[in-house]
Amino acid sequence: MKIFVNSLTAFRMIAALALIPCLIYQWFWLMFILFALAGITDFFDGWLAKKYKVTTKLGGVMDHIADKLLVTIGSLLIGVFLQLWIVLLPVILMIARNLYISGLREFLGTQKIEMPVPSPRMSWGKVAAFAQMTSVGALMLAINILPLVPANQFLYYFLMASIAGLWISLAASLISAAQYTVSFLRKIKKLK
């Protein structure tokens, strides 16, 4: 089971990188399908790992990297393709947030201190990742639907809801960053 769970994580990493040529060659349906399948594996690899008790620290790290690769590459590609500041701004700010949290973790790692998720039951980071993954997937779907459906109100509201999801994801990301910062400061105080 461990091999299967790890293969789901590996698939997510490969799918994230495969999104790049999909955009370059304008294989938009393939891009959407890969992103959707990779998003589904995000749920199943964690669920299966917990259910069958095959969780490992390395697996957790690889799962985290796969998640970040998928949402970062997917978000950037959609932002670049659509060339809308209302899409690019939250994407850039979420990438900055991820780099900031990585920096905090790296510093604590040099002090041999682990920085767990601030609130395991209600993780704003998970809310942000879910909202971002859903929004990016919806925007990829919209790119595929636009040429097929004449412009109408439904499509407009679908696009606006997808973009709003990115902003909700940004808000959750910023709350999560604040939680990590508080946790980081508490751990730093213990060093003194």
Secondary structure, DSSP 8 states (H G I E B T S, - for coil): -HHHHHHHHHHHHHHHHHHHHHHHTT-HHHHHHHHHHHHHHHHHHHHHHHHTT---HHHHHHHHHHHHHHHHHHHHHHHHHHT-HHHHHHHHHHHHHHHHHHHHHHHHHHTT-----S-SSS-HHHHHHHHHHHHHHHHHHHHHHTTTS---HHHHHHHHHHHHHHHHHHHHHHHHHHHHHHHHHHHHHHH-
